Amino acid sequence: MPLTSKQMLSIIRNGLARTPHPKKIIVVGAGMAGLVTASLLKEAGHEVVILEATQRVGGRIYTLREPFVDDLYLDVGAMRIPSHHELVIEYIKKFGLEINAFVNTTPNDIIFANGVKTTRKNYQQHPDILRYPVAPHEKGKTAGQLLLAAIQPVIDYIQQDPLKHWQQVIRQFDRYSMETFLRYNPVGASLSSGAVELCKVLLGLEGFPNLSFPAILRELLPLLTPNMLFYEIKGGNDHLPQAFMSQLKDNIFLNQQMIKISQEPHQVTIHSIHTQSQRPLQTTGDLVILTIPFTMLKFVEIEPRHSFSHNKRKAIRELHYVPSTKIGLQFRHRFWEGEGLKGGSLATDLPIRFAYYPSHLIGSTGSGIVLASYTWEDDTLSWDNIPEPDRIRNALDNLATVHGEQIYDDFLVGASHSWSQYRYTGGAAFSMFKPNQETDLYPSIYTPEGRVYFAGEHTSTHPAWIEGAVQSGIRVANDVNYLL
Ligand SMILES: Cc1cc2nc3c(=O)[nH]c(=O)nc-3n(C[C@H](O)[C@H](O)[C@H](O)COP(=O)(O)OP(=O)(O)OC[C@H]3O[C@@H](n4cnc5c(N)ncnc54)[C@H](O)[C@@H]3O)c2cc1C
């Protein structure tokens, strides 16, 4: 039986039962999944060794501080924590970290689409001002209303009995991409091509419509919930992974990239190389917990090859990961606050696509960093193929199109982070299923292969979120703690 969230919360608060059978457990990857699982297993009395390929812990929680000035920073990985992600919130409480609201959206948010600049509030009152070629019966409705009308029957069905009905929704609709579902709606009114275009531009679906309907629905539901609260950790979200260091600093080996796994009947050996000196290292233990994305596991030699099942090898090869790129621009003055933007976002059909105004230090004088561009899937491609100075210049030009030429005088410095070009994610920002993958691949993603166990966001029921990484870390620690 899978652990309930109540049981998981209790494990975070009180730990696992102390083991009568201590083991040597190698954890590969020091992102949130690896840190959570290592922390719980060490606390339960196991010997834990963590191998991490980079020079830092946190993985896809990554707070960029340089080249920014004035002690400011930008979260180029995970940036917002929904208030219902109770496992992450519990760890934040456990470590006594301070949080502030992440202002995801406000009535003053700017929309700049089809050559029209307006606010979210004005758009909601006059949806047709953006002049998208929607069908006559779709006029007068916002993108959110059109989308909700199309998917409401599925949402209502899920809400009657979430655990049981989600499974049913996956069984019935996993074969649909989001776009196919909206265009050829099997449960309600289909949307016109103009309405689908509007939803893609304003709701951030562009890039996503080819992915599976249930996967995108899972992402969208929290964002469509009215008054949904989000948080961020004061000083940068990397304070969360760093908080594990007081317990785990002696167990972590940084700059150790796993290149091979050798399983034998009574032990398992991880072969790694030091990423700077190239010196090889072999670490042998009773069990291994792999928390790295499958995009990186592809490059690891498995010995013997058939110690991993056919279905696992297929999942490692095929599981879809979404690329994503963020560009941050720092300005001398927080000019956006003068326009009434205190946090919140900009949605546009310009290449930058989505921008977010900082939620911290609102009202302070001095500089601030705007997340000037947040793109994913196909929208990242054009950014990833141009050099860093061009990314910054183009993002600045796009932002000036929205806010006016005067922002050039305020510009201080910029930086970008492309997850598809980052060496240790192998093209991955987060996993998200293509049609049929949840049915076909998910059951083999998290199952152990001999002495090798699997955690990480991609093995969880909350993929693409920190919550999923934490959930997977608790699940696997609980599973291996009770092995004889
Ligand atoms: C752009 C972006 C935006 C996001 N936004 C949000 C958000 O707003 N809110 C939210 O909750 N979540 C968000 N997420 C998702 C969240 O960051 C991830 O789900 C979570 O951090 C994944 O944790 P993990 O432990 O599964 O994997 P990772 O954090 O990727 O950890 C895996 C670790 O393994 C290491 N590694 C890789 N290969 C090897 C190897 N061969 N040998 C040794 N070590 C290796 C990596 O360096 C890494 O440290 C976002 C992610 C991205 C990229």
The ligand as an ORCA input file, in Angstrom:
! r2SCAN-3c Opt
* xyz 0 1
  C      13.008     25.615    -14.782
  C      12.377     24.817    -13.672
  C      11.325     25.353    -12.965
  C      10.739     24.636    -11.928
  N       9.770     25.237    -11.184
  C       9.313     24.628    -10.077
  C       8.513     25.346     -9.144
  O       8.234     26.536     -9.332
  N       8.067     24.681     -8.051
  C       8.407     23.381     -7.790
  O       7.989     22.835     -6.768
  N       9.204     22.689     -8.644
  C       9.678     23.285     -9.764
  N      10.544     22.637    -10.591
  C      10.789     21.193    -10.393
  C      11.746     20.875     -9.247
  O      12.850     21.724     -9.308
  C      12.182     19.413     -9.411
  O      11.043     18.574     -9.529
  C      13.001     18.893     -8.231
  O      13.917     19.855     -7.768
  C      13.720     17.621     -8.697
  O      14.462     17.056     -7.633
  P      15.144     15.634     -7.851
  O      15.872     15.323     -6.609
  O      14.156     14.676     -8.373
  O      16.164     15.842     -9.068
  P      17.418     16.829     -9.192
  O      17.172     18.061     -8.432
  O      17.703     16.969    -10.642
  O      18.600     16.028     -8.486
  C      19.360     15.067     -9.173
  C      20.837     15.285     -8.825
  O      21.588     14.266     -9.475
  C      22.808     14.825     -9.936
  N      23.305     13.952    -11.010
  C      22.873     13.867    -12.294
  N      23.557     12.919    -12.957
  C      24.431     12.375    -12.073
  C      25.390     11.331    -12.155
  N      25.611     10.639    -13.288
  N      26.125     11.032    -11.045
  C      25.926     11.705     -9.880
  N      25.015     12.705     -9.747
  C      24.273     13.030    -10.827
  C      22.416     16.225    -10.390
  O      23.550     17.067    -10.436
  C      21.403     16.614     -9.330
  O      22.016     17.298     -8.257
  C      11.189     23.328    -11.619
  C      12.256     22.784    -12.328
  C      12.865     23.522    -13.332
  C      14.063     22.956    -14.022
*
